[in-house]
Amino acid sequence: MLDPRVTKLANLLASHCCKLTPEDNLLIHAFDIPEEAVAEMVRVAQGTGANVAVRLESGPVRRQLMIGMTEKNAQLYAEIEKHEMEQMTAYIALRGTHNYAEQSDVPGDILSMWQRVYSTPVVFGIRVPKTKWVALRWPTPGMAQQANMSTSAFEKFYFDVCTLDYERMERAAEPLKDLMDRTDEVKIFAPGTELTFSIKGVGAVSCSGERNIPDGECFTAPVKDSMNGVIQYNTVSLYQGTEYKDIRYVVKNGKIIEATAGANTGKLNEVLDTDEGARYFGEWALGYNPYVLHPMKDTLFDEKIAGSFHLTPGNAYDPPGGNGNKSSVHWDTVLIQRPDYGGGEIWFDGKLIRKDGLFVLPELEGLNPENLG
């Protein structure tokens, strides 16, 4: 019997996230998702009158494809999917995984080439700016293990966090967006971290379930050459199948001039040397999802952690204004500022905005967990 929580999630994706109409062409792109769940997504999407296309993929098959990937093969793949994406007005990515490290043995030079040849033109060139898209993970035993939870407990957590009241969150985030739109100087303090940068004129976007599920962030981008200082991330980040711990950047005039990550320092610098834009930052965002409190090595969840922010080396999204940085890398990496993670402060134009993970301005207190949960 189909879990009614799947139907509730499918309705959220079709209505709130993609706002599907009979005028839409929708691609449902599913990796390692139970067929009955994909079928329910299709049924709900068809009920809106949208034209629906489906692509089913497998993590182990994708790994083998990448192991033998050549630039010529990547160009073919990109041309096929570029044409496909050009036909679409909406895109839903359902990403399950049985092994989060499936691509950990794919050579780094292949992954960098794939980012350049495929991701830049298809993902950043068409899907992100030109479709109504939403991406989400799927609750698998592997994800439950990453979160140190039983499969049953993780599934409950997953559906609670993914189907919260996003309209309420959107209303609560409006004052933060307005404040970020008006802000020039940002200062951040945390253990091992002291950063200063400008967001003047860039603009902000509050995210409440339109692009990611789960959601709960307000993002902008640093003025490209404005950042100076040091950041020491306090969460493990999974990127292209490899775990990175204790990531630390020294930044001068917007550029990462020193990067370390323990035993993976070499690999980290390989990623940052993918292209010129990879050593600059394309996004800075505050996270406030009340149900996501601890990292589980999954970016879609971790970047929404209440009391966190993520600072992202690589490509900047065009909306709102962007900062002009272009790269095939976009690596959301998270620092949590709640007291149980060492605390911290965020200041806008000399005014304290958030302390130890809680917003302190009255107009922003609606985003604190006790008011959103």
N, C-alpha and C positions, 0 to 999 in steps of 0.2 A: 504494500500500500504506500502511495506517495506521501512523504512527510509534508504536512500542510505548511511547515516553515519554508519549504522550497517554493511553494506557490506564492507565499507572502513576499519572499525575496524577488521572485520573478516579476511580480507586479510592481515592486519598487523600482527595479531596473528599467522596466518598460515605460512607467509613467513619470516618476520623479526624476530619474537619472537621464533618460534619453528622450522623454516626452514624445514617444513615437506617435505618428499619424499615418494615414494612408499614403501620404506623399513620400514616406521614407523608404529607403533601401537599407536594410540592416544586415550586417555580417556578425554572426555569432561565432566566435573563435574559441574553441574549448580544448584545453590540454588536460588529459587524464581525469575527465569528469564522468561520473556515472551517466550512462546513456539516458536513464529515465529522468535525470535532472535536466540534461540538455533538451530532451523532448518537451519537458514542461516549459522551459524558457522559450522554445519555439512556439508552443501552443499559445502562451500568453502574448508573445509578440505578434503572432498572426491575428490574435483577437483585436489588435489595434488597427488592422488593415494594412500594416506595413508589409513590404516585400521582404522575405527572409532568405538569407543564404547562410550555410553552415560549413565550417571547416573544423574537422576533428584531428587533433594531433596527439603525439605521444612523446613524453620526455626521453625515454631510451632511444626512440627512433630519431628524435632531434639531436641527441648526443652523437649518434653515429653519423648523421648528416654533417654535423659540425666537425667531427674528427677528420673527415676527408674533404672538407670544404676548400675550394680554390677560389681565387678572386673571380675567375670567369664564371664559375658556378654561382657565386654570390650575386654577380651581376644579373644572371638569368633569373635567379630567385627574386631579386629586387624588382626586375621589370615585370614579372608575373604578378607579384603582390601589389606593385604600384598601380598597375592597370585595374586590378580587382578593387583596391581601395578607392580609386577615382570614381568607381560606380556607386560608392556607398555614401549615404548621408549620416549613418549611425553605425556604431561598432560596440559590441559587448565582448570583453575578454574574460573568460572563465578559466582560471589557472589553478589546476590541481597539481600536486607533485607527490610522488612516493619517496623521492630521495632528493633533498634540496641541493646535494652536492653532485648531482648527475653530470654537470658539465665541468667539474673541477679538474678533470684531466684533459680537457681540450686546450691545446697550446695557446698561450696568451696572444701570440701574433695573429692567430686565426680569429680569436675573439675581437681583437682590435680592428682587424680588417673587416669583419662582419658588421661591427658598429659603424664603420665609415661607409661601406658600400651598400649595406641594407638599411640600418636604422636611420641614418641621416635623411635619405630621400623618402623612405616609406613612412616611418614613424613620425619623425620631426617635421618632415616636409609635407605630408598629406594627412595622416590620421589625426595627429594632435591639433593642428590648426583648422582642419577643414571638415571634421565630422563631429557629431554629438557622440562622444565616447565615454565609456566607463569600464574600469578594470577592477577585478576582484579575485581573491584567492578562493579556494574551495576547501572545506574542512576535511582533511585526511588524517589518518593515524600518524603520518610523518609530521604534519604540522602540530598535532597534539603533543608529540614527543618533543618538538622544538620548544613548545610552551611549557614543558614539564607538567602536562595535565593528562588525565585519562581521556580516551577518545570521546566518551559520552559527555564528560564535563566540558571538553573543548568545544564540542558541537553546540552545547547550550550557550557557552560564551560567544561563539561565533555568530549565532543567529541573533543574540541579544545586541551585540555591538553593531552588527550590520543593518539591523532594521530599527534603530532608535528613531526618535522624532527629529528628523533633519530639518523640518520647517521651523521648529522651535530653536534649533541650533543656529539656523540662518538668521533669525531675528536677533538672537543674542550676539552674533558676530558683527552686526552692522556698525556698532560704535568702534570696534577695533579696526575694521577696514577704513572707516572715516579718519581715525587717528593716524593710521599708517600712511594714508594718502597725504596727510599734512606734515608728516615728520621728515626732518632732515637727518640729524645725527642719531645713530644708535650706538649704545655702549653695552657690552655684555661682560659679566663677571661670573666665574665659576672656578672650582679648583683646577689649576693649570691653565685657565682660560682668561684672557683679557683682550677684547677686540673692540675696535672702533671702526665704523663705516657709515656711509651716507645712503639713504634710500630716497633722497629728494627727487621728486618728479617722476619716479618710476611707477608709482601706483601699486595698489594691493588688490588681491582677489580673495574673498572668503569662500571656502569650499565646504559645502554641506550636502554631500551625496550626489553631486552632479557628475563627477569624474572618477572618483575612487569610492569603493565600498570596502571597508569602513572609511569614514571621513571624519573631518574635524581639524581643519587647519586654516590659517590665513597666510597667504604667501605674497612675497614681493621679491625683489632682487637688489643686491647691493649695486650702487654705482660702480662700474667695473673696476676702476683704478683707485677706489676710495678706501679700501680695507687695509688696516694695519694691526698687527698684534699676533697673538698665539691662541690656538684653540686645541684643547685636549678632549676628544670625544670619550664618553664613558659607557658606550654600548658597543656590543659586537656588531659588525656590519657584514652582511653576506652580499658579495658582488661577483657575478659570473661564476658561481659555484665555489668560491673561496671565502673563508672566514677571515676577517681582519679585526684584530684587537688593538686597543691602545693607540688608535690613530691620532697623530699629532701633526698639526701644520703650523709653520711659521709663515706669516703672510706680510708682504711688503708691497705697498701701492697696488693692492688687489691681486697680486700673483703669489702662488704658493712657491716659496723659495727653498723650503726644507720640509720634507715629509717622511715620517717614520711610522712603523706599525709592527714593532717587534720583529719576529722571524719573517714576516711578510713585507718588510720594508722594500725589498727589491721589486716584488710584484706590484706593490702600491705605486711605486714610481714608474713602472711600465705603463700602468693605467693612465697616470697623470701625463705621460709623454705621448699618449695616443695622438694628440694634435695640439695646436697652440692654445685652444680655448679650454683644454682640460685642466690647466693650472689656475684658471680664474673661476669665480663662483657665479652660477646662473640662477640661484634661488636661495632665499632665506625665508623660513616659515615658522610660525608658532603653532604648536599642537595642543589640542584641548578635548580630545574624546574622553568622556568620563569613565568609559568601560575599559579602556586600554591603558594599563598602568605600568606594565613591565615589558621589556624587549623580548621578542621571540625569534629574532633573526629573520624577520620578514618585513620588508620595507613598507608595504602597504599598511601594515598594522603599526610598526614601530614609529613611523613618522607622525602618527596621530596621538602618541602617548600624552596624556594630560600632564602639563608641567614641563613639556619638552620643547625644543626647537630643532630644526634640521637646517644645516648649511651645506649647500650642494655644489661640489666642483662640477663644472661643465656647462652644458647647454642651458640657455635661458629661454623660458616660454615667452611667446610674443605677448599674450595678454598677461598683465595689463599693458604696460609699456615695454617691458623687458629692459635689459641693459646692453643689448647688442652682442652678447657673448654667444658664439656658435661653437659647438663641439659635438662629436658623436658620443661623448660621455655625458651622463646625467646621473650622479651618484648621491642620492639622498642619504646623509649620514647624521645620526641623532645624538644630541646631548640632552640629558634629563637634569632638571634643576630643582627637583623636589628634595626635601631634607634627607630622605633615605638614599639619595644619590649624590649627596654633597652640597646641595643647595646652589644658590646663585641669584643673580639680579639682572634685569633688563631695564635700561634707561632710554627714554626718547627725549631728545632735546633737553637734557638735564633734569628730567622728571622720572622718578621711579614708576615703572609700569607693572612689573611683575617681580615678586620676591619669593624665592624658594618654591617656585612653580605655581603660585597663586597670584591672580591679577589683583592689584591693590586699589586701582581707581574705581570709584562707585559705578561708573557707567560700563565697566568691563567685568564686574563681578558675576554677571549672568553666565560667563563662560567658565567659571570655576566648577569643579566636579559636583559639588553638592547642589548646584542649581541646574545642571544639565542632566544628571543621572536620573 
